[in-house]
Amino acid sequence: MSLAVLKSRALAGMSAPEVTVEVHLANGLPSFTIVGLPETEVKESKDRVRAALQNARFDFPARRITVNLAPADLPKESGRFDLPIALGILAASGQVPSDSLDDYEFAGELSLSGELRPVRGALAMTFAICRGDAVSGRRRAFILPRGNADEAALVADATILPAGSLLEVCAHLSSIEQKTGILRHVACAEASLPAYADFADVKGQMQAKRALEVAAAGRHSVLMIGPPGTGKTMLAARFAGILPQMTNGEALESAAIQSLAGRFSISQWKVRPYRAPHHTASAVALVGGGSTPRPGEVSLAHCGVLFLDELPEFDRRVLEVLREPLESGRITISRAARQADFPARFQLMAAMNPCPCGYLGHVSGKCRCTPDIVARYQDRISGPLLDRIDMQIQVGQLDQDVLMKQSDGEPSAAIAARVERAFLVQQERQGQTNNLLSTKEIDKHCKPDAAGEQLLRNAMTRLNWSARGYHRVLKVARTIADLAGNSSVEQMHIAEAIQYRRGLKER
């Protein structure tokens, strides 16, 4: 036959819509045309496919070849269509059987020698195949490069057939007629247990450690303020180690985003992401973008930690893009030709010095910054963004005696055990962590006792909190009560929560 039809997948944000690859051979002057809104990488597949077929000792048809990637209005990018295009040409020219093509979906970039190279988004494509199978009732296997096998196999019930070259795929399709296909289903590789840096390495800073324990238990965002060298970065680097273990759903979502960015490794399975972009990062680097939208730092940190060191040194316009994902947990990237949605449920941690020189309030007394200079420095962080950060804590200078002693701090495992217990209490009570409570749920689950309510009223009057600030203090107090094993929010919990919102001078 002169027409072959195969199935593949495109990428559009976190989704992977089905693409039908139609290859037609016609009489006329030899030509090779790809239609269906292909981008440059797809157009260049003509040369890769021609060389791969010739080097694999197949005949390249001297005919008019037309490849249609349907639907025509969906942009197609990357080299993942090389494999289905090459197989379509071979099937249309009768060099491989075409009867069983509808039982598979294909993706893979071809080298000039016919070897298969890994592609981005294999996990997202596998997700989409399984969802499509559930709707249609027809189960398709996924043939893809061997380098993508481990990540694709993380999706339960997916049939993954990895191949190293075009020849292996052709041999499988040719032998399937005799029920002796050579490609074998691959199982998920064993992943090691997550390994994080330990809080026991941090000397002193007991108040900061307590605050981070509260933040981890309720998934609250944190801003640490203190002079240089007090351990702010060290604390942040160990924070992911006290968060609750990732569920399979969280791990798959996180791995799918890493796969879209071409960063996935099986060694990172169920390891909470920790992203620490430099303060010169652009807004696009943080939230994602590009002509073909890709995830940014806020999405790469999904289900993990986004650490912004030297917060005031970030461009103010860059920081403002964090306001929406902090509230919604998602980011939508809109372009003229397309729109992409990415999850961005990250836990924000930030660190800053109290003034430009860094030594405001230091025991050495060497700060010479005037109040105006300090105010201008702290005002680089807008009020609306600061209002969205649940906890603002001071990380003070260590005493010499503490610094010179051998570290004997509490290990991360002990802190993580308390965090896990509080996390389970929240899941049983409301089905989500405290930072996600709505206004109605706050009124239901975070109502303080009479003494706590009076203390909260006094604090609101004196500190001029917004409604958002008031609700965030209540959510932090609810987490403190959960860590203490209390079913009600009491005055002491409110008092501690108030202290966690007084890191910077009141505006």
C-alpha positions as CSV (number, residue, x, y, z in Angstrom):
1,M,0.0,0.0,0.0
2,S,1.1,3.6,-0.5
3,L,-0.4,5.0,2.7
4,A,0.6,4.3,6.3
5,V,-0.9,5.7,9.5
6,L,0.8,5.6,12.9
7,K,0.2,7.2,16.2
8,S,2.5,9.5,18.2
9,R,2.2,12.3,20.8
10,A,2.9,16.1,20.9
11,L,3.5,18.1,24.0
12,A,1.3,21.1,25.1
13,G,2.2,22.0,28.6
14,M,1.6,19.0,30.8
15,S,-0.7,17.4,28.3
16,A,0.4,15.2,25.4
17,P,-2.3,15.2,22.7
18,E,-2.4,12.4,20.2
19,V,-0.9,13.0,16.8
20,T,-1.7,10.9,13.8
21,V,1.3,10.5,11.4
22,E,0.1,9.9,7.9
23,V,2.7,9.0,5.2
24,H,1.7,8.8,1.6
25,L,3.9,7.8,-1.4
26,A,2.8,9.1,-4.8
27,N,4.1,9.1,-8.3
28,G,5.9,12.2,-9.6
29,L,9.2,13.9,-9.1
30,P,11.0,12.8,-5.9
31,S,10.2,15.1,-3.0
32,F,9.8,15.0,0.8
33,T,7.2,17.3,2.4
34,I,6.1,17.5,6.0
35,V,2.8,19.3,6.7
36,G,0.7,19.9,9.9
37,L,2.3,22.9,11.5
38,P,5.8,21.5,12.0
39,E,8.5,23.6,13.7
40,T,12.1,23.7,12.6
41,E,13.2,20.5,14.4
42,V,10.4,18.6,12.8
43,K,11.2,20.0,9.3
44,E,14.8,18.9,9.8
45,S,13.7,15.3,10.4
46,K,13.6,14.9,6.6
47,D,17.4,14.8,6.5
48,R,17.7,12.6,9.6
49,V,15.1,10.1,8.4
50,R,16.7,9.8,4.9
51,A,20.2,9.2,6.3
52,A,18.9,6.8,9.0
53,L,17.0,4.7,6.4
54,Q,20.0,4.5,4.0
55,N,22.5,3.7,6.7
56,A,20.2,1.0,8.0
57,R,20.3,-0.5,4.5
58,F,16.6,0.2,3.7
59,D,15.6,1.6,0.3
60,F,14.6,5.2,0.4
61,P,11.7,5.6,-2.1
62,A,12.4,7.8,-5.0
63,R,8.8,9.0,-5.0
64,R,6.8,12.0,-3.9
65,I,6.6,11.6,-0.1
66,T,4.0,13.6,1.9
67,V,3.9,13.4,5.7
68,N,0.9,14.8,7.5
69,L,0.9,15.4,11.2
70,A,-2.7,15.7,12.3
71,P,-4.4,17.6,13.8
72,A,-3.1,20.4,11.5
73,D,-3.7,23.2,13.9
74,L,-1.6,21.7,16.7
75,P,2.1,22.9,16.7
76,K,4.6,20.0,16.5
77,E,8.1,20.4,17.8
78,S,11.2,18.3,18.7
79,G,12.6,15.3,17.0
80,R,10.2,12.8,18.6
81,F,8.4,12.3,15.2
82,D,11.5,10.9,13.5
83,L,10.7,7.3,14.4
84,P,7.1,7.3,13.3
85,I,7.9,9.2,10.1
86,A,10.6,6.6,9.2
87,L,8.4,3.7,10.0
88,G,5.6,5.3,8.0
89,I,7.8,5.5,4.9
90,L,8.9,1.8,5.4
91,A,5.3,0.6,5.9
92,A,4.0,2.7,2.9
93,S,6.7,1.3,0.7
94,G,6.1,-2.3,1.9
95,Q,9.5,-2.8,3.6
96,V,7.9,-3.5,7.0
97,P,4.4,-5.0,7.8
98,S,1.7,-2.4,8.5
99,D,-1.0,-4.7,9.9
100,S,0.0,-4.2,13.6
101,L,1.0,-0.5,13.5
102,D,-2.3,0.5,15.3
103,D,-1.3,-1.5,18.3
104,Y,1.5,0.9,19.1
105,E,2.4,4.5,19.6
106,F,5.9,5.7,18.7
107,A,8.3,8.4,19.7
108,G,12.0,8.8,19.2
109,E,14.7,10.9,17.6
110,L,16.9,9.3,15.0
111,S,20.6,9.7,14.6
112,L,22.1,9.5,11.1
113,S,23.1,5.9,11.8
114,G,19.6,4.9,12.8
115,E,20.2,4.8,16.6
116,L,17.4,6.1,18.8
117,R,18.1,9.1,21.0
118,P,16.0,10.0,24.1
119,V,13.3,12.7,23.8
120,R,11.8,15.1,26.3
121,G,8.4,14.5,27.9
122,A,8.4,10.7,27.8
123,L,6.6,10.5,31.1
124,A,3.9,13.0,30.1
125,M,3.4,11.0,26.8
126,T,3.0,7.8,28.7
127,F,0.5,9.3,31.1
128,A,-1.6,10.5,28.1
129,I,-1.4,7.1,26.4
130,C,-2.8,5.4,29.5
131,R,-5.6,7.9,29.9
132,G,-6.5,7.4,26.2
133,D,-6.5,3.7,26.7
134,A,-8.8,4.0,29.6
135,V,-11.3,6.1,27.5
136,S,-11.1,4.1,24.3
137,G,-10.8,0.7,25.9
138,R,-8.0,-0.2,23.5
139,R,-4.6,-0.8,25.0
140,R,-1.6,0.4,23.0
141,A,2.1,-0.3,23.7
142,F,4.6,2.6,23.6
143,I,7.8,2.1,21.6
144,L,10.4,4.7,22.5
145,P,14.2,5.1,22.9
146,R,15.9,2.9,25.6
147,G,17.1,6.1,27.3
148,N,13.5,7.0,28.2
149,A,12.5,3.6,29.4
150,D,13.0,4.0,33.1
151,E,10.9,7.2,33.4
152,A,8.1,6.0,31.1
153,A,7.9,2.7,33.1
154,L,7.0,4.7,36.3
155,V,3.5,5.0,35.0
156,A,1.5,2.0,36.4
157,D,-0.1,-0.3,33.8
158,A,1.8,1.2,30.9
159,T,3.3,-1.2,28.3
160,I,6.7,0.2,27.5
161,L,8.8,-1.4,24.7
162,P,12.3,0.3,24.6
163,A,14.4,0.1,21.5
164,G,18.0,1.1,20.8
165,S,17.7,1.6,17.0
166,L,15.4,1.8,14.0
167,L,16.5,-1.7,13.0
168,E,15.3,-3.2,16.4
169,V,11.8,-1.6,15.9
170,C,11.6,-2.9,12.4
171,A,12.7,-6.4,13.4
172,H,10.0,-6.4,16.1
173,L,7.3,-5.3,13.7
174,S,8.4,-7.9,11.1
175,S,8.5,-10.7,13.6
176,I,5.2,-9.8,15.3
177,E,3.5,-11.7,12.4
178,Q,5.0,-14.9,13.8
179,K,4.2,-13.8,17.4
180,T,7.9,-13.5,18.2
181,G,8.4,-9.8,18.7
182,I,11.9,-9.0,19.9
183,L,11.1,-6.0,22.1
184,R,10.3,-6.8,25.7
185,H,8.3,-4.9,28.2
186,V,10.5,-3.1,30.7
187,A,9.7,-2.9,34.4
188,C,10.4,0.2,36.5
189,A,14.0,0.4,37.7
190,E,14.6,0.2,41.5
191,A,15.1,3.7,42.9
192,S,17.2,4.3,46.1
193,L,15.7,5.9,49.1
194,P,15.8,9.8,49.1
195,A,19.0,11.2,50.7
196,Y,19.0,14.7,52.0
197,A,21.5,16.8,54.0
198,D,20.9,16.5,57.7
199,F,19.8,19.2,60.2
200,A,22.2,17.7,62.7
201,D,25.0,19.6,60.8
202,V,23.5,22.9,61.8
203,K,25.0,24.3,65.0
204,G,22.6,26.3,67.2
205,Q,19.8,28.2,65.6
206,M,17.2,26.4,67.7
207,Q,14.5,29.1,67.1
208,A,15.0,29.0,63.3
209,K,14.9,25.2,63.4
210,R,11.6,25.3,65.3
211,A,10.2,27.7,62.8
212,L,11.2,25.5,59.9
213,E,9.6,22.5,61.6
214,V,6.3,24.5,61.8
215,A,6.7,25.5,58.1
216,A,7.3,21.9,57.0
217,A,4.3,20.6,59.0
218,G,1.9,23.0,57.4
219,R,3.7,23.7,54.1
220,H,4.0,27.4,55.0
221,S,6.3,29.8,53.1
222,V,9.2,31.3,55.0
223,L,11.4,34.3,54.8
224,M,14.6,34.2,56.8
225,I,16.3,37.5,57.8
226,G,19.7,37.7,59.2
227,P,23.3,38.8,58.8
228,P,25.7,37.0,56.5
229,G,27.1,33.6,57.6
230,T,24.4,32.7,60.1
231,G,23.3,29.5,58.3
232,K,20.2,30.7,56.3
233,T,21.3,28.9,53.1
234,M,22.4,25.8,55.1
235,L,19.0,25.6,56.8
236,A,17.2,25.9,53.5
237,A,19.3,23.2,51.8
238,R,18.2,20.8,54.6
239,F,14.6,21.8,54.6
240,A,13.4,19.2,52.0
241,G,14.6,16.4,54.3
242,I,12.0,17.1,57.0
243,L,9.0,17.3,54.6
244,P,6.6,14.3,54.5
245,Q,7.5,11.5,52.1
246,M,6.2,12.1,48.5
247,T,3.1,10.2,47.5
248,N,3.2,8.3,44.2
249,G,0.9,10.9,42.7
250,E,3.2,13.7,43.8
251,A,6.3,11.9,42.6
252,L,4.8,11.2,39.2
253,E,3.7,14.8,38.8
254,S,7.1,16.1,39.7
255,A,8.9,13.5,37.5
256,A,6.6,14.5,34.6
257,I,7.7,18.1,34.9
258,Q,11.3,17.2,35.1
259,S,10.9,15.0,32.0
260,L,9.3,18.0,30.1
261,A,12.5,20.0,30.9
262,G,14.8,17.1,30.0
263,R,16.1,16.8,33.5
264,F,14.6,13.6,34.8
265,S,16.8,10.9,36.4
266,I,15.6,7.7,38.1
267,S,17.9,8.5,41.0
268,Q,15.7,11.5,41.8
269,W,12.5,9.4,42.0
270,K,10.5,10.5,45.1
271,V,13.2,13.1,46.0
272,R,11.5,16.4,46.7
273,P,12.9,19.0,44.2
274,Y,15.1,21.8,45.6
275,R,15.5,24.7,43.2
276,A,17.7,27.7,44.0
277,P,17.9,30.1,41.0
278,H,20.4,32.9,41.0
279,H,19.1,36.4,41.7
280,T,19.9,37.4,38.1
281,A,17.1,35.0,36.9
282,S,14.5,36.5,34.6
283,A,10.7,36.3,35.0
284,V,10.6,33.8,32.2
285,A,13.2,31.6,34.0
286,L,11.0,31.6,37.1
287,V,7.6,31.0,35.7
288,G,8.5,29.4,32.3
289,G,7.8,30.4,28.8
290,G,9.4,30.5,25.3
291,S,7.8,30.2,21.9
292,T,7.2,26.6,22.9
293,P,6.2,27.0,26.5
294,R,8.4,25.1,29.0
295,P,8.2,24.9,32.8
296,G,10.1,27.5,34.8
297,E,11.6,27.2,38.3
298,V,8.3,27.5,40.1
299,S,7.0,24.4,38.2
300,L,10.4,22.5,38.5
301,A,10.0,23.0,42.3
302,H,6.5,21.5,42.2
303,C,6.0,19.4,45.4
304,G,9.3,20.6,46.6
305,V,11.2,23.7,47.7
306,L,11.9,27.0,45.8
307,F,14.7,28.8,47.6
308,L,15.4,32.5,46.7
309,D,18.6,33.6,48.3
310,E,19.4,37.4,48.6
311,L,15.7,38.1,47.9
312,P,16.0,41.9,47.6
313,E,18.7,41.5,44.9
314,F,16.1,39.9,42.5
315,D,14.5,42.4,40.1
316,R,11.3,43.6,41.6
317,R,9.3,42.8,38.5
318,V,10.6,39.3,38.6
319,L,9.5,38.7,42.2
320,E,6.0,40.0,41.4
321,V,5.4,37.0,39.1
322,L,5.4,34.8,42.2
323,R,2.2,36.3,43.6
324,E,-0.2,34.3,41.4
325,P,1.4,30.8,41.7
326,L,1.8,31.3,45.5
327,E,-2.0,31.7,45.8
328,S,-3.2,29.3,43.1
329,G,-0.5,26.6,42.9
330,R,-0.6,26.8,39.0
331,I,0.9,28.9,36.3
332,T,-0.6,29.6,32.9
333,I,1.7,30.7,30.1
334,S,-0.2,32.4,27.3
335,R,1.3,33.1,23.9
336,A,-0.3,34.3,20.6
337,A,-0.4,30.8,19.1
338,R,-0.8,28.6,22.2
339,Q,-1.4,28.4,25.9
340,A,0.1,26.0,28.5
341,D,-0.7,25.2,32.1
342,F,1.8,23.9,34.6
343,P,1.4,23.0,38.2
344,A,3.4,25.1,40.6
345,R,2.5,24.0,44.2
346,F,6.0,24.8,45.6
347,Q,7.0,25.8,49.1
348,L,8.8,29.1,49.0
349,M,11.8,29.7,51.2
350,A,13.7,33.0,50.9
351,A,16.6,34.6,52.7
352,M,17.8,38.2,52.9
353,N,20.1,40.4,54.9
354,P,18.4,43.1,57.1
355,C,20.2,45.9,55.3
356,P,22.6,46.5,52.4
357,C,25.7,45.9,54.4
358,G,24.0,42.9,56.2
359,Y,24.9,43.8,59.7
360,L,21.9,45.8,61.0
361,G,21.5,44.9,64.7
362,H,24.7,42.9,64.7
363,V,26.6,42.7,68.1
364,S,29.7,44.2,66.4
365,G,27.9,47.4,65.8
366,K,29.6,47.9,62.5
367,C,26.5,48.7,60.5
368,R,26.5,52.3,59.3
369,C,23.3,52.1,57.2
370,T,20.9,55.0,57.8
371,P,17.2,54.3,58.4
372,D,16.4,55.6,54.9
373,I,18.9,53.2,53.3
374,V,17.5,50.3,55.3
375,A,13.9,51.3,54.3
376,R,14.8,51.5,50.6
377,Y,16.6,48.1,50.8
378,Q,13.6,46.4,52.5
379,D,11.1,48.1,50.2
380,R,12.6,46.2,47.2
381,I,10.2,43.5,48.3
382,S,6.7,44.7,47.6
383,G,4.0,44.7,50.4
384,P,1.7,42.3,48.4
385,L,4.4,39.7,48.0
386,L,5.6,40.0,51.6
387,D,2.0,39.6,52.7
388,R,1.8,36.3,50.9
389,I,4.8,34.9,52.8
390,D,3.4,33.1,55.9
391,M,6.4,33.3,58.2
392,Q,9.1,35.9,58.5
393,I,11.8,34.9,61.0
394,Q,15.1,36.2,62.3
395,V,18.2,34.1,62.1
396,G,20.7,35.7,64.5
397,Q,24.4,35.6,64.8
398,L,25.8,32.5,66.6
399,D,27.7,32.8,69.8
400,Q,31.4,31.8,69.6
401,D,31.0,29.1,72.2
402,V,28.2,27.4,70.1
403,L,30.2,27.8,66.9
404,M,33.3,26.2,68.3
405,K,31.5,23.2,69.8
406,Q,31.0,20.0,67.8
407,S,27.6,19.9,66.2
408,D,25.1,17.9,68.3
409,G,21.9,19.2,66.8
410,E,18.7,17.1,66.4
411,P,18.8,14.9,63.3
412,S,16.4,15.5,60.4
413,A,14.8,12.1,61.0
414,A,13.5,13.1,64.4
415,I,12.1,16.4,63.1
416,A,10.6,14.6,60.1
417,A,8.8,12.2,62.4
418,R,7.0,15.0,64.2
419,V,6.2,16.7,60.9
420,E,4.8,13.5,59.5
421,R,2.5,13.1,62.5
422,A,1.2,16.6,62.2
423,F,0.7,16.1,58.4
424,L,-1.4,13.0,59.0
425,V,-3.5,14.9,61.5
426,Q,-4.3,17.6,58.9
427,Q,-5.1,15.0,56.2
428,E,-7.5,13.2,58.5
429,R,-9.2,16.4,59.6
430,Q,-9.5,18.3,56.4
431,G,-7.8,16.3,53.6
432,Q,-5.1,18.9,52.9
433,T,-2.3,20.8,54.5
434,N,-3.1,23.9,56.6
435,N,-1.6,26.3,54.1
436,L,-4.3,25.4,51.6
437,L,-7.3,26.1,53.9
438,S,-10.0,28.4,52.5
439,T,-11.6,31.2,54.5
440,K,-14.5,29.0,55.3
441,E,-12.2,26.2,56.5
442,I,-10.2,28.6,58.5
443,D,-13.3,29.7,60.4
444,K,-14.1,26.0,61.0
445,H,-10.7,24.5,61.9
446,C,-8.6,27.4,63.2
447,K,-10.9,29.2,65.6
448,P,-8.9,30.3,68.7
449,D,-10.0,30.2,72.3
450,A,-11.1,33.4,74.1
451,A,-7.7,34.3,75.3
452,G,-6.1,33.6,71.9
453,E,-8.8,35.6,70.1
454,Q,-8.1,38.6,72.4
455,L,-4.3,38.3,71.8
456,L,-5.0,38.2,68.1
457,R,-7.2,41.3,68.2
458,N,-4.5,43.2,70.0
459,A,-1.8,42.1,67.5
460,M,-4.0,43.1,64.5
461,T,-4.6,46.5,66.0
462,R,-1.0,47.2,66.7
463,L,0.6,45.6,63.6
464,N,-2.1,46.6,61.0
465,W,-2.3,43.3,59.4
466,S,-4.4,42.8,56.2
467,A,-7.1,40.1,56.1
468,R,-4.6,37.9,54.3
469,G,-2.1,38.4,57.1
470,Y,-4.7,37.6,59.7
471,H,-5.7,34.3,58.0
472,R,-2.1,33.3,57.6
473,V,-1.4,33.7,61.3
474,L,-4.4,31.6,62.1
475,K,-3.2,28.8,59.7
476,V,0.3,28.9,61.2
477,A,-1.2,28.7,64.7
478,R,-3.3,25.7,63.6
479,T,-0.1,24.0,62.5
480,I,1.6,24.7,65.8
481,A,-1.4,23.2,67.6
482,D,-1.2,20.1,65.4
483,L,2.5,19.7,66.3
484,A,1.6,19.9,70.0
485,G,-1.2,17.4,69.5
486,N,-4.0,19.9,70.5
487,S,-7.3,19.7,68.8
488,S,-8.0,23.4,69.6
489,V,-6.0,26.5,68.9
490,E,-5.0,28.2,72.2
491,Q,-3.4,31.4,73.3
492,M,0.2,30.0,73.3
493,H,-0.2,28.8,69.7
494,I,-1.4,32.2,68.6
495,A,1.5,33.9,70.5
496,E,4.1,31.7,68.7
497,A,2.4,32.3,65.3
498,I,2.5,36.1,65.8
499,Q,6.3,35.9,66.5
500,Y,6.7,34.2,63.1
501,R,5.3,37.3,61.3
502,R,7.5,40.0,62.7
503,G,10.8,39.5,60.9
504,L,10.9,42.8,59.0
505,K,9.9,46.2,60.3
506,E,6.2,46.8,60.0
507,R,5.2,49.0,57.0
